[in-house]
Amino acid sequence: MDNIDEEYDRFMHDLRDSAKGAKSLTITTRGLSPETFELVRQSGAARASGNHQLTSELAKVNYEERR
């Protein structure tokens, strides 16, 4: 479970770092593909609901999508 939280925190940290150079988070999120943005949304929803298995699966897909 900690690994999932660390993966999510790392992704959010990377997203915030990317946003620092942009005028707003909106500009940064426009750079994400709709598929990646949807994976982030689903991952957050799964994490909030406590579905750790789905969160882990989405984190893996999200990681592969961002590579």
N, C-alpha and C positions, 0 to 999 in steps of 0.2 A: 504494500500500500504506500509506503514512503517513496518508493521509486516512481510511482505514478504522480504523486504530489510534486516531487522534484522535477519530473519531466514537464509538467504543466507550468510550474514556477519558472523553469528555464525558458520555456517558450514565451511566457508573458514578459519576462525580463528582456528577451531579445526583441519582442515587439515594442516595448517601451523605449529601448535603446534606439530602435529604428525611428520611432516617432520624435525623438529629441531633435533630430536634424530637419524634420518636416515642420511645416507651419501648424499642422494639427494632426490628430490621430486619424481624422477622416481621410486626409491625403495619403497617409501610410496604408490604411486599410484598403484604399482604392487599388494599391499595388498588388494586393493579394488576389489570387484567382477566386472566383465564386466558390469553387470546390473546396479550396483551402479554408476560406472564411466559414463555410458551412461546417467543415470538420471541427474548426475551433468552437463554433457555437454548440455543436452536438457534444463535443468533449466536455465543455463547461456544464451543459445540462446534465450529462451523465454523472459528472463529478458531484454536482449539487444534489442529485438524487441518491447518491451513495452507491451507484452501480459501478463498482470498481473494475469488474471484468470488462464491461463495455468501454469504460474510460481507458483502460490499458490497450484494448484493441484499436480504439480511435487514435490514441497517442502514437501507436506504431504506424498506422496509415498516414497520420499527419506528418510524422517524421519522414516517411518515404516521399510524401508529396512535396515537402520542402527541400529535399535533396537535390 
